[in-house]
Amino acid sequence: MMNLKDKKGLIAYYSRRGNNYVSGRIVDLPIGNTKTAAKMILEITEGDMFHIEAVKPYPKDYTETTKIAQDELHTDARPELTNHVQNMDSYDVIFLGYPNWWGTMPMPVFTFLEQYDFSGKTIAPFCTHEGSGLGHSERDIKKLCPEATVLKGLAINGSRVSEAKKDIANWLDKAEIL
């Protein structure tokens, strides 16, 4: 296991606020679950934060968004992003956060991973979900970033994200990031 305690970290995340599926019902979240987890990682690691965001926003309606997300997955779409990490070379560890959409990451996260060279970097994936865990997202990250070290990811139940700080700290500790 490598020691990542003194490495520079970037918390790159995709998160959806507004209409979301939580504990079997649609609720309006002022802050997306993945952003909540990303902020906890920021507090613990004191890294930098980067919001992965598509130029074309998803609909406010949850069901409409899931249909578009499924279509994007089936067509292997790469939505254009609103911003770009200017100094990616300066980061050693990328904490990659996303909700589980249809068994993997939202397609804007695929776009993000294809925009940079992650050779020699460590990617620490974390996702929020409502029962589906990480799905096959870890395998997808390894396929997109074959020259990166991909750590065992952390799956956080979205409805319990506000109580996840201890789980996040334990995950970072096991990965020797703390």
ABEGO torsion letter per residue (X at the ends): XBBAAABBBBBBBBBBBEBBBBGGBBBBBABBAAAAAAAAAAAAAGBBBBBBBBABBBBABAAAAAAAAAAAAAAGBBBBBABBBAAAAABABBBBBBBBBGGBBBAAAAAAAAABBABGBBBBBBBBBAGAEAEAAAAAAAAABAABBBBBBBBBBAAAAAAAAAAAAAAAAAAGAX
